[in-house]
Amino acid sequence: MRQRIDHLEGLVTRMITQHQQGPSSPQKVVLTPESPRADAGGSIPTVAADGPGAGTTLIDGVHSVYRAGEDWYDVLQEINELKKTWNDTQDDQTDDHVRPTQSHTVDGSSLLFGHVKPIERIEILATLPPKAKVDGLISHFFNRPTFPISVPPILHEPTFLREYDEHWKDPSRTSPIWLGLLFSILGITMLAYHQYGEPPEYEGISECLFQLYRIRTAQCLLSGDIAKCLPYTVETLRFNATAELNRRDDNRRGLWIMTGVVVRAAINMGYHRDSAQSPSITPLQAECRRRIWISVISMDDMASFLGGFPRMSSGIFSDTLEPRNLHDWELSEDTTVLPPSRPLTEPTQTTYLIVKGRLFRALGRVADLNSTPTPPSYNTVLEVDRAVYDAYENFPPHMKLQTRYPRPDPPRNISFFAVLSLASMYHKGMCTLHRKYMAKERLRRQYKFSQDRCIASALAIVDNQRMLDLPWYKSAQIRQMLTLAAMILFLELELRQRIPVPDVSPDSGTVVQSLKTACGLWGDAKSTCEEAERVCNTLSSMLSSIQKASGAGTSQTITPQSLELPGLTPQILSLDGDLSFEKDLSNMDIDWATWDSFIEDANFDQGPVY
């Protein structure tokens, strides 16, 4: 078995090398029949590359998986896990058979597609805690300034609380979809307790209750049938997706699949068409539908941006208006005419939805660029940059992150967590959009704008890390964002060493100091989760190499051979400041698949972790 695994590892390594050195035209690479991955039935995995910058489709006779970008090194990661499993099995001589891997709870997309079975209504109702406990959970959920998970404010709180009171008067009359909505709220609240601190009465049981409530949510959706267009179907699905987004592990693929279901359910119920002129829909309902639709589209933009997949909503015609910036108390079921929208400088429950929708619509264009088969022109990149920049620049002051310390108090109705999340997504978008031009900037000064933008955003993310409470490191999205920023800074230091350029800003000493601060914060977070400890050890090792090479770590130019980073082409590694290589700009590209596999901290085998 070890020989077969080693053979497979060598084969994939050669494939990576051939791919890096070969032409950039579309190609197919087929593993030979001698490969140990060919199963007993003769199924031979095929990796079909759809072109430069495009994703790949992996087919092994059973599965068909689309991978965003060039994920060759994901395969090596799988092989390494296989080797570890084999070694662990061989080391345990007392077992008579291979031990099964630890069971994990299935992800949200599996819950929606047959993993759960319908149960009787009385069993669903029996799962609800006593009303007094549910009252406390609901109150915590709607306390937006302090709730530690960014939840889209798509419910009209007065209407929901009225329906909530009616439910307790006669639970037998409550629709299954509304029960699913209630369980989704309870589930998100328990997830917040589990990840950010439990009150005494839920200590040690919040995670189990979260898992139970999300199963009940899926069972209610199954009983109500999401294709029947019943009220609160989309809201329940959207909250379920919020839980998926806040998992501890990397679930970008599952989140993207779930989002597709939510978008289709919303279209099935007509949320993509504005209902202002429909006589059967009240002004309150019409306004709530606008909130829901912008929330669904924002989730589609975000899931596509995070996973590098195409947006589903980009080809959908929609004339749904942007929701108005109104307080919930200005709207009621008796409203006949909507009041005018308040300026965005006045924080309401809807302000977050509006500014988030505008920013994520621009970030969705970044996802579009990453999923196109042909590389975009630089003018297109600059156009998207302007859209992302303008979206964030036009935020009202209270929605922009204030970097002063200590942390400023958030305005009423706005959570600090929401403000920090929006700022972080903006800077991650800039890093994602411009990072591919960091090496090219050394030879073509026309790309200096991208280099400056990328480094500035990376430094901003690292600086914002000081505002994070320790529980935030449990989130895979947070860890990936922080790691991406730190690794971009390490890459910049490496490029400055390889190809020195005059008048760089900021100076290398400033970058090194930011990395030292980041490593210290990762060290403080080591107790939160194993992933944080692993990232801390990796970054600390790299920082130590830099400091050893540069003495005090504050010199302008890092000395040669200070560190070796993955993804740099042999041409870059051999430059050492020689710009005679300028005649072939394409060779300056960095293998971002290798780079991404180096900074990501999850794998497909793990299953969901909360």
C-alpha positions as CSV (number, residue, x, y, z in Angstrom):
1,M,0.0,0.0,0.0
2,R,2.8,2.4,0.8
3,Q,4.4,1.8,-2.5
4,R,1.1,2.4,-4.3
5,I,0.6,5.7,-2.4
6,D,4.1,6.8,-3.1
7,H,3.6,6.0,-6.8
8,L,0.4,8.0,-6.9
9,E,2.2,10.9,-5.2
10,G,5.0,10.9,-7.7
11,L,2.6,10.7,-10.6
12,V,0.6,13.7,-9.4
13,T,3.8,15.6,-8.7
14,R,4.9,15.0,-12.3
15,M,1.5,16.0,-13.6
16,I,1.8,19.3,-11.7
17,T,5.3,19.9,-13.1
18,Q,4.2,19.1,-16.7
19,H,1.2,21.4,-16.2
20,Q,3.3,24.3,-15.1
21,Q,5.8,23.9,-17.9
22,G,3.4,23.0,-20.7
23,P,1.3,25.3,-22.9
24,S,-1.6,27.3,-21.5
25,S,-4.0,25.9,-24.1
26,P,-6.9,23.7,-23.0
27,Q,-5.8,20.1,-22.4
28,K,-6.8,16.8,-20.9
29,V,-4.6,14.8,-18.7
30,V,-5.6,11.1,-18.1
31,L,-4.0,8.9,-15.4
32,T,-2.6,5.8,-16.9
33,P,-4.1,2.3,-16.1
34,E,-1.1,1.6,-13.9
35,S,-2.2,4.3,-11.6
36,P,-3.4,2.9,-8.2
37,R,-6.4,5.3,-8.5
38,A,-7.9,3.2,-11.3
39,D,-10.6,1.1,-9.5
40,A,-11.4,-2.5,-10.0
41,G,-13.9,-1.7,-12.7
42,G,-11.3,0.0,-14.8
43,S,-12.6,3.6,-14.1
44,I,-9.7,6.0,-14.7
45,P,-9.9,9.5,-13.2
46,T,-9.8,12.2,-15.8
47,V,-8.8,15.8,-15.1
48,A,-10.2,18.1,-17.8
49,A,-8.7,21.6,-17.7
50,D,-11.1,24.1,-19.3
51,G,-8.5,26.7,-20.2
52,P,-6.3,29.3,-18.5
53,G,-7.9,30.8,-15.4
54,A,-10.9,28.4,-15.7
55,G,-11.9,25.6,-13.3
56,T,-11.5,21.9,-13.8
57,T,-14.0,19.0,-13.8
58,L,-12.8,15.8,-12.0
59,I,-14.5,12.6,-13.1
60,D,-13.7,9.3,-11.6
61,G,-16.5,7.1,-12.8
62,V,-18.6,7.8,-9.7
63,H,-18.2,11.5,-8.9
64,S,-18.2,14.6,-11.1
65,V,-16.7,17.5,-9.2
66,Y,-16.0,21.0,-10.6
67,R,-13.0,22.7,-9.0
68,A,-12.6,26.4,-9.1
69,G,-9.2,27.4,-10.5
70,E,-6.3,25.0,-10.7
71,D,-6.5,22.8,-7.6
72,W,-3.8,20.3,-8.4
73,Y,-2.3,20.5,-4.9
74,D,-5.6,19.6,-3.4
75,V,-4.9,16.1,-4.7
76,L,-1.5,16.1,-3.0
77,Q,-3.3,17.1,0.2
78,E,-5.6,14.2,-0.2
79,I,-2.6,11.9,-0.7
80,N,-1.0,13.1,2.4
81,E,-4.1,12.4,4.4
82,L,-4.2,8.9,2.9
83,K,-0.6,8.3,4.0
84,K,-1.3,9.5,7.5
85,T,-4.4,7.2,7.7
86,W,-2.3,4.2,6.4
87,N,0.5,4.9,8.9
88,D,-1.9,5.2,11.8
89,T,-3.5,1.9,10.9
90,Q,-0.1,0.1,10.7
91,D,1.0,1.6,14.0
92,D,-2.0,0.2,15.8
93,Q,-1.2,-3.5,15.9
94,T,-4.1,-4.3,18.3
95,D,-6.8,-3.6,15.8
96,D,-8.1,-6.5,13.6
97,H,-9.4,-4.2,11.0
98,V,-9.1,-0.6,9.8
99,R,-11.0,1.7,12.2
100,P,-13.6,3.9,10.7
101,T,-13.0,7.6,10.6
102,Q,-14.8,9.7,13.1
103,S,-18.3,10.5,12.2
104,H,-19.2,14.0,11.5
105,T,-22.6,15.7,11.2
106,V,-23.6,16.2,7.6
107,D,-23.7,19.6,6.0
108,G,-26.7,21.7,5.3
109,S,-27.1,20.7,1.7
110,S,-27.3,17.1,2.7
111,L,-30.0,17.9,5.2
112,L,-32.1,19.3,2.4
113,F,-31.7,16.3,0.1
114,G,-32.9,13.2,1.9
115,H,-30.6,12.9,5.0
116,V,-33.4,13.6,7.4
117,K,-36.7,11.7,7.4
118,P,-40.1,13.2,8.2
119,I,-41.4,12.8,11.7
120,E,-44.7,13.4,13.3
121,R,-45.7,17.0,14.1
122,I,-46.1,16.2,17.8
123,E,-42.5,15.1,18.0
124,I,-41.4,18.3,16.3
125,L,-43.4,20.4,18.8
126,A,-42.1,18.4,21.7
127,T,-38.5,19.5,20.8
128,L,-39.3,23.1,21.6
129,P,-38.1,24.2,25.1
130,P,-40.5,25.8,27.5
131,K,-41.8,29.2,26.4
132,A,-39.8,31.1,29.0
133,K,-36.5,29.7,27.6
134,V,-37.6,30.3,24.0
135,D,-38.5,33.9,24.9
136,G,-34.9,34.4,26.1
137,L,-33.4,32.9,23.0
138,I,-35.6,35.0,20.7
139,S,-34.7,38.2,22.6
140,H,-31.0,37.4,22.2
141,F,-31.4,36.8,18.5
142,F,-33.1,40.1,17.9
143,N,-30.6,42.1,20.0
144,R,-28.6,43.0,16.9
145,P,-25.9,45.2,18.4
146,T,-24.7,42.4,20.6
147,F,-25.5,39.3,18.7
148,P,-22.1,37.8,17.5
149,I,-23.3,36.4,14.2
150,S,-24.2,38.7,11.3
151,V,-27.8,37.7,10.5
152,P,-29.7,39.4,7.7
153,P,-32.5,41.5,9.1
154,I,-35.1,40.0,6.8
155,L,-37.9,39.6,9.4
156,H,-40.2,42.3,10.3
157,E,-39.8,42.0,14.1
158,P,-43.3,43.2,15.2
159,T,-45.0,40.8,12.8
160,F,-42.9,37.9,13.8
161,L,-43.5,38.5,17.5
162,R,-47.2,38.7,16.9
163,E,-47.1,35.3,15.1
164,Y,-44.9,34.0,17.8
165,D,-47.5,34.8,20.5
166,E,-50.2,33.2,18.3
167,H,-48.1,30.0,18.0
168,W,-48.0,29.6,21.8
169,K,-51.8,30.1,22.0
170,D,-52.4,27.1,19.8
171,P,-49.3,25.3,18.5
172,S,-51.4,22.7,16.6
173,R,-52.4,25.4,14.1
174,T,-48.8,26.6,13.3
175,S,-47.6,25.8,9.8
176,P,-44.6,23.5,9.5
177,I,-42.6,26.1,7.6
178,W,-43.1,28.7,10.3
179,L,-42.0,26.1,12.8
180,G,-38.9,25.6,10.6
181,L,-38.3,29.4,10.8
182,L,-38.5,29.3,14.6
183,F,-36.1,26.3,14.8
184,S,-33.7,28.1,12.4
185,I,-33.6,31.1,14.7
186,L,-33.1,28.8,17.8
187,G,-30.3,27.0,15.9
188,I,-28.4,30.2,15.0
189,T,-28.7,31.3,18.6
190,M,-27.3,28.1,19.9
191,L,-24.5,28.2,17.3
192,A,-23.7,31.7,18.6
193,Y,-23.6,30.4,22.2
194,H,-21.4,27.4,21.2
195,Q,-18.8,29.6,19.3
196,Y,-18.8,32.8,21.3
197,G,-19.7,31.8,24.9
198,E,-22.4,29.9,26.6
199,P,-24.6,31.1,29.4
200,P,-24.6,28.7,32.4
201,E,-27.9,27.0,31.5
202,Y,-26.5,25.9,28.1
203,E,-23.0,25.2,29.1
204,G,-21.8,22.0,27.4
205,I,-25.0,21.4,25.5
206,S,-25.3,24.3,23.0
207,E,-23.7,22.4,20.2
208,C,-26.0,19.4,20.6
209,L,-29.0,21.7,20.7
210,F,-27.8,23.5,17.6
211,Q,-27.5,20.2,15.7
212,L,-31.0,19.1,16.9
213,Y,-32.6,22.4,15.9
214,R,-31.1,22.4,12.5
215,I,-32.3,18.9,11.9
216,R,-35.8,20.0,13.0
217,T,-35.5,22.9,10.6
218,A,-34.8,20.5,7.7
219,Q,-37.7,18.3,8.8
220,C,-40.0,21.2,8.9
221,L,-38.9,22.3,5.4
222,L,-39.4,18.7,4.2
223,S,-42.9,18.5,5.7
224,G,-43.8,21.9,4.3
225,D,-42.2,21.2,0.9
226,I,-40.1,24.1,-0.3
227,A,-41.6,23.8,-3.8
228,K,-45.1,24.7,-2.6
229,C,-44.2,28.4,-2.2
230,L,-45.5,28.7,1.4
231,P,-44.8,31.8,3.5
232,Y,-41.4,31.9,5.2
233,T,-39.9,29.3,3.0
234,V,-37.1,31.5,1.7
235,E,-36.5,33.1,5.1
236,T,-36.0,29.7,6.7
237,L,-33.7,28.6,3.9
238,R,-31.7,31.8,4.2
239,F,-31.2,31.5,7.9
240,N,-30.1,27.9,7.4
241,A,-27.5,29.2,5.0
242,T,-26.3,31.7,7.6
243,A,-25.6,28.7,9.9
244,E,-23.6,27.1,7.1
245,L,-21.6,30.3,6.6
246,N,-20.5,30.4,10.2
247,R,-19.2,26.9,10.5
248,R,-15.7,26.2,11.9
249,D,-14.6,24.3,8.8
250,D,-14.2,25.3,5.2
251,N,-17.6,24.7,3.6
252,R,-17.5,27.0,0.6
253,R,-18.6,24.3,-1.8
254,G,-21.6,23.2,0.3
255,L,-22.5,26.8,0.9
256,W,-22.5,27.6,-2.8
257,I,-24.7,24.6,-3.5
258,M,-27.1,25.6,-0.7
259,T,-27.3,29.1,-2.0
260,G,-28.4,27.8,-5.4
261,V,-31.3,26.2,-3.7
262,V,-32.2,29.4,-1.9
263,V,-32.0,31.5,-5.1
264,R,-34.2,29.0,-7.0
265,A,-36.8,28.9,-4.2
266,A,-36.9,32.7,-4.2
267,I,-37.4,32.8,-7.9
268,N,-40.0,30.2,-7.6
269,M,-41.9,32.5,-5.3
270,G,-41.4,35.6,-7.5
271,Y,-39.1,37.5,-5.2
272,H,-37.0,38.6,-8.3
273,R,-40.0,40.7,-9.5
274,D,-41.0,43.8,-7.6
275,S,-44.5,43.5,-6.2
276,A,-45.4,47.1,-5.7
277,Q,-48.2,47.0,-8.3
278,S,-49.6,43.6,-7.1
279,P,-53.0,44.2,-5.5
280,S,-52.7,41.0,-3.5
281,I,-49.5,42.1,-1.7
282,T,-49.6,44.7,1.0
283,P,-47.0,47.5,1.2
284,L,-45.4,45.8,4.2
285,Q,-45.2,42.5,2.4
286,A,-43.7,44.1,-0.6
287,E,-41.0,45.9,1.4
288,C,-40.2,42.7,3.3
289,R,-39.9,40.8,0.0
290,R,-37.3,43.4,-1.2
291,R,-35.3,42.8,2.0
292,I,-35.4,39.1,1.4
293,W,-34.4,39.3,-2.2
294,I,-31.4,41.6,-1.7
295,S,-30.3,39.2,1.1
296,V,-30.6,36.2,-1.2
297,I,-28.7,37.9,-4.0
298,S,-26.0,39.0,-1.5
299,M,-25.6,35.4,-0.3
300,D,-25.2,34.3,-3.9
301,D,-22.6,36.9,-4.6
302,M,-20.7,36.1,-1.4
303,A,-20.8,32.3,-1.8
304,S,-19.6,32.6,-5.4
305,F,-16.8,35.1,-4.3
306,L,-15.6,32.9,-1.4
307,G,-15.6,29.7,-3.5
308,G,-14.5,31.0,-6.8
309,F,-17.7,29.7,-8.5
310,P,-19.9,31.4,-11.1
311,R,-22.8,33.4,-9.7
312,M,-26.3,32.0,-10.3
313,S,-28.0,35.4,-10.1
314,S,-25.8,37.2,-12.7
315,G,-28.0,35.9,-15.6
316,I,-31.4,36.5,-13.8
317,F,-33.6,39.4,-14.8
318,S,-34.9,41.1,-11.8
319,D,-36.7,44.4,-11.3
320,T,-37.0,44.2,-7.6
321,L,-36.3,47.5,-6.0
322,E,-33.7,48.1,-3.3
323,P,-35.4,48.1,0.1
324,R,-36.0,51.5,1.8
325,N,-33.9,52.5,4.8
326,L,-36.7,52.3,7.3
327,H,-37.1,51.3,10.9
328,D,-39.4,48.3,11.6
329,W,-41.6,50.5,13.8
330,E,-42.4,52.6,10.7
331,L,-44.0,49.6,9.1
332,S,-47.1,47.7,10.1
333,E,-49.6,45.4,8.6
334,D,-52.0,48.3,8.4
335,T,-49.5,50.5,6.3
336,T,-51.1,51.6,3.1
337,V,-48.3,53.9,1.8
338,L,-44.7,53.4,2.6
339,P,-42.9,56.3,4.2
340,P,-39.9,57.8,2.2
341,S,-36.5,56.1,2.7
342,R,-34.4,57.7,5.4
343,P,-30.8,58.7,4.5
344,L,-28.2,56.0,5.0
345,T,-26.5,58.1,7.5
346,E,-29.4,57.2,9.9
347,P,-28.9,53.6,11.0
348,T,-31.9,51.3,10.8
349,Q,-32.3,47.6,10.6
350,T,-32.2,47.8,6.8
351,T,-29.0,49.9,6.5
352,Y,-26.8,46.8,6.8
353,L,-28.8,45.0,4.0
354,I,-28.5,47.9,1.6
355,V,-24.8,48.6,1.9
356,K,-24.0,44.9,2.1
357,G,-26.0,44.3,-1.1
358,R,-24.2,47.1,-3.0
359,L,-20.7,45.9,-1.8
360,F,-21.4,42.2,-2.5
361,R,-22.8,43.0,-5.9
362,A,-19.4,44.5,-6.8
363,L,-17.6,41.5,-5.1
364,G,-19.7,39.2,-7.3
365,R,-18.0,40.7,-10.3
366,V,-14.7,39.6,-8.8
367,A,-16.1,36.1,-8.7
368,D,-17.1,36.5,-12.4
369,L,-13.5,37.4,-13.3
370,N,-12.1,34.4,-11.5
371,S,-14.5,32.0,-13.2
372,T,-14.1,33.1,-16.8
373,P,-12.2,30.8,-19.1
374,T,-10.0,33.6,-20.5
375,P,-8.0,36.1,-18.4
376,P,-9.7,39.5,-18.3
377,S,-8.0,42.6,-19.6
378,Y,-6.4,44.8,-17.1
379,N,-8.8,47.6,-18.0
380,T,-11.6,45.2,-16.9
381,V,-9.8,44.6,-13.6
382,L,-9.5,48.3,-13.0
383,E,-13.2,48.7,-13.8
384,V,-14.2,46.1,-11.2
385,D,-11.8,47.7,-8.7
386,R,-13.6,51.0,-9.1
387,A,-16.9,49.3,-8.5
388,V,-15.7,47.6,-5.3
389,Y,-14.0,50.8,-4.1
390,D,-17.0,53.0,-4.8
391,A,-19.4,50.6,-3.1
392,Y,-17.4,50.7,0.1
393,E,-16.4,54.3,-0.1
394,N,-20.1,55.3,-0.3
395,F,-20.9,53.6,3.0
396,P,-22.3,55.9,5.6
397,P,-19.7,56.7,8.3
398,H,-21.3,54.5,10.9
399,M,-21.0,51.4,8.6
400,K,-17.2,51.9,8.0
401,L,-14.8,50.3,10.4
402,Q,-13.2,52.8,12.8
403,T,-9.6,51.5,13.5
404,R,-9.1,53.5,16.6
405,Y,-8.5,51.5,19.8
406,P,-10.2,50.6,22.1
407,R,-13.0,49.3,19.9
408,P,-15.7,52.1,19.4
409,D,-19.2,51.5,20.5
410,P,-21.5,50.5,17.6
411,P,-24.4,52.6,16.6
412,R,-27.9,51.5,17.6
413,N,-29.3,48.7,15.4
414,I,-25.8,48.0,13.9
415,S,-23.6,45.2,15.2
416,F,-19.9,45.7,15.4
417,F,-19.5,42.2,14.0
418,A,-21.4,43.2,10.9
419,V,-19.3,46.4,10.4
420,L,-16.0,44.4,10.8
421,S,-17.2,41.7,8.5
422,L,-18.1,44.1,5.7
423,A,-14.7,45.9,6.0
424,S,-12.9,42.5,5.9
425,M,-14.8,41.3,2.9
426,Y,-13.9,44.6,1.1
427,H,-10.2,44.1,1.7
428,K,-10.3,40.5,0.9
429,G,-12.0,41.4,-2.4
430,M,-9.1,43.8,-3.2
431,C,-6.5,41.1,-2.4
432,T,-8.3,38.6,-4.5
433,L,-8.7,40.9,-7.4
434,H,-5.1,42.3,-7.5
435,R,-2.9,39.6,-6.1
436,K,-2.2,38.0,-9.5
437,Y,-0.4,41.2,-10.6
438,M,2.0,41.4,-7.7
439,A,4.8,39.6,-9.5
440,K,4.0,41.2,-12.9
441,E,4.4,44.6,-11.3
442,R,8.1,44.0,-11.0
443,L,8.5,44.0,-14.8
444,R,5.6,46.3,-15.8
445,R,5.1,49.4,-13.7
446,Q,1.6,49.7,-15.1
447,Y,0.6,47.1,-12.5
448,K,1.9,49.1,-9.6
449,F,-1.7,50.2,-8.8
450,S,-2.6,46.5,-8.2
451,Q,0.5,45.9,-6.1
452,D,-0.2,49.0,-3.9
453,R,-3.9,48.1,-3.6
454,C,-3.2,44.5,-2.6
455,I,-0.6,45.3,0.0
456,A,-2.7,48.1,1.5
457,S,-5.7,45.7,1.9
458,A,-3.5,42.9,3.3
459,L,-2.1,45.3,5.9
460,A,-5.6,46.5,6.7
461,I,-6.8,43.0,7.4
462,V,-3.8,42.2,9.6
463,D,-4.3,45.5,11.5
464,N,-8.0,44.7,12.0
465,Q,-7.0,41.4,13.5
466,R,-6.4,43.3,16.7
467,M,-10.1,43.9,17.0
468,L,-11.1,40.2,17.0
469,D,-12.1,38.4,20.1
470,L,-10.6,34.9,20.5
471,P,-13.8,33.0,19.6
472,W,-13.7,34.5,16.1
473,Y,-10.7,32.3,15.2
474,K,-13.1,29.3,15.3
475,S,-14.6,30.5,12.0
476,A,-13.0,29.1,8.9
477,Q,-13.8,32.2,6.9
478,I,-12.0,34.4,9.5
479,R,-8.9,32.1,9.6
480,Q,-8.7,32.0,5.8
481,M,-9.0,35.8,5.5
482,L,-6.3,36.5,8.1
483,T,-4.0,33.8,6.6
484,L,-4.4,35.1,3.1
485,A,-3.5,38.6,4.2
486,A,-0.4,37.4,6.1
487,M,0.8,35.2,3.2
488,I,0.4,38.1,0.7
489,L,2.7,40.1,2.9
490,F,5.2,37.3,3.1
491,L,5.0,37.0,-0.7
492,E,5.7,40.7,-1.1
493,L,8.8,40.4,1.1
494,E,10.0,37.5,-1.0
495,L,9.4,39.4,-4.3
496,R,11.3,42.4,-2.9
497,Q,14.2,40.1,-2.1
498,R,14.2,38.5,-5.5
499,I,13.5,41.6,-7.6
500,P,14.5,44.7,-5.6
501,V,12.7,47.9,-6.7
502,P,13.4,51.4,-5.5
503,D,10.9,53.5,-3.5
504,V,8.6,50.7,-2.3
505,S,5.9,51.7,0.0
506,P,5.4,50.7,2.8
507,D,9.0,49.8,3.7
508,S,9.8,46.2,4.5
509,G,10.3,47.0,8.2
510,T,6.7,48.1,8.4
511,V,5.5,44.9,6.8
512,V,7.7,42.8,9.1
513,Q,6.3,44.6,12.1
514,S,2.8,43.9,11.0
515,L,3.6,40.2,10.6
516,K,5.1,40.1,14.1
517,T,2.0,41.6,15.5
518,A,-0.1,39.1,13.6
519,C,2.0,36.1,14.8
520,G,1.5,37.3,18.4
521,L,-2.2,37.4,18.0
522,W,-2.3,34.0,16.4
523,G,-0.3,32.8,19.4
524,D,-2.9,34.2,21.7
525,A,-5.6,32.3,19.7
526,K,-3.8,28.9,19.8
527,S,-6.1,27.7,22.5
528,T,-9.3,28.3,20.5
529,C,-8.8,25.5,17.9
530,E,-6.2,23.3,16.4
531,E,-6.2,25.2,13.1
532,A,-5.2,28.4,14.8
533,E,-2.3,26.7,16.4
534,R,-1.1,25.3,13.1
535,V,-1.4,28.7,11.4
536,C,0.5,30.2,14.3
537,N,3.4,27.7,14.0
538,T,3.6,28.2,10.2
539,L,3.7,32.0,10.3
540,S,6.1,32.1,13.2
541,S,8.5,29.8,11.4
542,M,8.4,32.0,8.3
543,L,8.8,35.1,10.3
544,S,11.8,33.6,12.1
545,S,13.4,32.9,8.8
546,I,13.0,36.5,7.8
547,Q,14.3,37.9,11.0
548,K,17.3,35.5,11.0
549,A,18.2,36.7,7.4
550,S,17.7,40.4,8.1
551,G,19.2,40.7,11.6
552,A,16.7,42.8,13.5
553,G,14.0,42.3,10.9
554,T,13.7,45.9,10.0
555,S,16.0,46.4,7.0
556,Q,14.7,47.7,3.8
557,T,15.6,44.7,1.7
558,I,15.3,41.1,2.9
559,T,18.6,39.3,2.2
560,P,18.6,36.5,-0.4
561,Q,17.4,33.0,0.4
562,S,15.5,34.3,3.4
563,L,12.6,32.0,2.8
564,E,11.2,29.8,0.1
565,L,7.5,30.2,-0.7
566,P,5.4,27.8,-2.7
567,G,4.0,28.8,-6.1
568,L,7.0,30.8,-7.3
569,T,8.0,29.7,-10.7
570,P,11.7,28.6,-11.3
571,Q,12.2,31.7,-13.4
572,I,11.3,34.0,-10.4
573,L,13.4,32.0,-8.1
574,S,16.5,32.4,-10.3
575,L,16.1,36.1,-11.1
576,D,17.9,37.5,-8.1
577,G,17.3,41.0,-9.5
578,D,18.1,40.2,-13.1
579,L,15.5,41.9,-15.3
580,S,16.8,40.5,-18.6
581,F,13.9,38.1,-18.3
582,E,11.5,40.9,-19.1
583,K,11.0,39.7,-22.7
584,D,8.6,37.0,-21.5
585,L,6.1,38.5,-19.1
586,S,4.0,35.4,-18.9
587,N,6.7,33.5,-17.1
588,M,6.3,35.9,-14.2
589,D,3.0,34.3,-13.2
590,I,2.7,32.7,-9.8
591,D,1.2,29.3,-9.4
592,W,-1.8,30.4,-7.3
593,A,-3.1,26.9,-7.0
594,T,0.0,25.9,-5.2
595,W,-0.1,29.1,-3.2
596,D,-3.8,28.6,-2.2
597,S,-3.2,25.1,-1.1
598,F,-0.5,26.3,1.2
599,I,-2.6,28.8,3.0
600,E,-5.9,26.9,3.2
601,D,-6.5,25.0,6.4
602,A,-9.2,22.5,5.6
603,N,-9.8,19.5,3.4
604,F,-12.7,17.7,1.9
605,D,-12.5,14.6,4.0
606,Q,-13.2,16.3,7.3
607,G,-16.9,16.9,7.1
608,P,-18.7,19.8,8.8
609,V,-17.4,21.0,12.2
610,Y,-19.3,23.6,14.2
